[in-house]
Amino acid sequence: MNSILIVITTLPNIQEAKTLGHSLLDNGLVACVQIQEGIHSIYRWNDKICEETEVLLSAKTSKSNWSAIESYITKYHPYDLPEIIALSPSQYSEAYGTWLSKETKCV
C-alpha cells in the first residue's frame, strides 16, 4: 500500500478552490479534497506585508503521486508562487489507505 500524502494549498476564493479540486479528482490525482473558507493569511510578498482572505484546499493522495500533483497544481494555480505543502501522516486506517489507493491512479 502507498503511503498517504495530504497536499495543502491556498486559493483566492471558493470558486478557484472548487475548480482545482474537481480537476484534481477528474484526473485521478487525488481521492478526496476538502475546502475550508475564511483563512486569513498574512505574508511578505515583494518586500511588502500583505493580508488576504483565502481558501484552504487539502487533498488526499498517494505518496507516489507527489511529483504529478505538485506539477499539476503549479501549472493550473492562479498564483505566481502557490503554496504547495505535503504532509505524510504516520498513522491511518488500513481501510482508508486501501480506498485512497484505489481512487488514485497509483495503485
N, C-alpha and C positions, 0 to 999 in steps of 0.2 A: 504494500500500500504506500502511495506517495505521502509525504508529509504535507500538512496543510499550511498555506500562507493566507494571512489576512492582509490584503493590499489596501492602503488608505490613500485617498487624495481629496482635495477640496476643490469646489467649483463655485462659480459666481452666483448661481441661482438653481432653483429646483428643476427647471426645465433642462438645463445643461446636464445636471446630475442624472435625471431620468434618461435622457438621450444616451449618455455614455453607458449607464447601467444596462439598458436594453441592448445596446450594441455589443457590450462585453458578453452578455448572455447569448445573444443570437450567434456570436462567433465561437461559442463553446469554450471561451477562455475562463469563465467563472461558473460556479454552481449557484451562487447566491449574491445578491447585492442588497445592502442596507443603506438608506439615505436618511440623514439627520439634518434638519434645517436649524437655523439660528445660531450658528457657530460665529463667535466674534473673534476675529483674528487681528493681532497687532504684530507688525513685522517691519523690517527695514528693507526698502527697495530703492535702488538708485540714490543712496545717501539720504533718504527721506523716511521718516516714520509714517507708516500707513495704518489705517484702521478700516476694516471691511467686515461686513456680514457675509458669511459664506455658508455653503452646504457641504457637509462631510459625507463622502461616499466610502464605504468599506465593502470590499469584495472578497469572497472566499474562493480560493483556488488551490490547485495542487502546486507544490514547490517546483515541479518540473516546468510549470507554465510561466515562471518568473520572467524570463527573457521576452517571451511573446507578449505578456500583459504589460510589461514596462515599456516596450516599444510601441504597443498599440495606444496606450494612454498618452505617451509623449506625442505621437502623431496626431491624435484626434482631440487633444485637450485644448481648450481655448486660451490658456495662459502661456506666456513665453517660457516660463520655467515652472512647470507644475510640481507640486509636492507629490512624490510617489514613494511611499514607505511600505515595506513589507515586514510583518511580524509573524513569527513562527511559534504557535502555541506548543508547549511541550506535552500537553495532555489534551485529549479529546476522545469522544466516544468512538469506538470501532465502527458502529453502525453509521455515524455521521461521516466518518472518513471514507467508508465504502461508498456511500451515496455521493459524496463530493467527487470522488474519483470517477464514478460512472457518469456524472453530469458534465465533466470537463473532457476535453479531447485527449488528455494524458492519462490513460487508464493503464 
